[in-house]
Amino acid sequence: MRMNYVIRSIRADEWPAAKKLRLAALQDPVAHLAFLETYEEAVARPDSFWEERAEGAAEGAAGAQQIIAEGPDGEWVGTLTVLVEEAGTKDWAGFPVERRQGHVVGVFVRPEYRGIGLTEVLFDAGAEWAWGIGAERVRLIVHEENGRAQRLYRKVGFVPSGVVVPLEQTPGEIELEFVLERDGS
C-alpha cells in the first residue's frame, strides 16, 4: 500500500501545505507530549513564519530538511524534519553537540494512515538525508510518557542513549534521547 505514496523533501513554495499538516499534528491526542508548541500558538503565527520555516527546511536547504509522505491524491499524510546540529555547538536544551548529527523533530502521520509503513519510510529518507550531509548519527528526543513514539523509534532502529533532558516548561517531566548510529548500531 505504501508504494502509492511519494516520499520527498518539501519545496519552499509549499508552505501552506506544511502549515496545514503541522496544525493537524498539533491536534493529535499526544501532541502535548510530542511537540514543544501548542495548536493555539501555531495557528496564531503569521504566514511569514510558515514561509520562512518551509524555506529553511526545503529541498536544497543545508541546515534542515522536511520530508513528507504524499498520497496518490496529493494530500500530505505524514512528515518529519531533520535538523543539522554541528559539532562544537550547543543543542536546543543547552547540551554540547560532540559530533555532526541529524536531529529528527516534528514526526507525524495522520491517524488514518498509520500502520502501513509510512513512518518507517519517512525515517529511512530522513536518515539517508542526514548521512548524505555527513552526519555521524541521527537522534531524537521523546517524552518519557510517549510510549507509542518510543515503540516506533525502536522499531526503526533507534536506541536510548541514556541522555535525559529535563523539561523546563514542565518541571519534574523528562525526555529521553534515542540515537541511530551511522553504521546501524
C-alpha positions, 0 to 999 in steps of 0.5 A: 500500500505504501508504494502509492505514496511519494516520499520527498523533501518539501519545496519552499513554495509549499508552505501552506501545505506544511502549515496545514499538516503541522496544525493537524499534528498539533491536534493529535491526542499526544501532541502535548507530549510530542511537540514543544508548541501548542495548536493555539500558538501555531495557528496564531503565527503569521504566514511569514513564519510558515514561509520562512520555516518551509524555506529553511527546511526545503529541498536544497536547504543545508541546515534542515530538511522536511520530508513528507509522505504524499498520497496518490491524491496529493494530500500530505499524510505524514512528515518529519524534519531533520535538523543539522546540529554541528559539532562544537555547538550547543543543542536546543536544551543547552547540551554540547553537540560532540559530533555532526548529527541529524536531529529528527523533530516534528514526526507525524502521520495522520491517524488514518494512515498509520500502520502501513509503513509510512513512518518507517519510510519517512525515517529511512529518507530522513536518515539517508538525508542526514548521512548524505550531509555527513552526519555521524548519527541521527537522534531524537528526543521523546517524552518519557510518557510517549510510549507509542513514539518510543515503540516506533523509534525502536522499531526503526532502529533507534536506541536510548542513549541514556541522555535525559533532558529535563523539561523546563516548561514542565518541571519534574517531566523528562525526555529521553534521547534515542540515537541511530548510529551511522553504521546501524548500531 
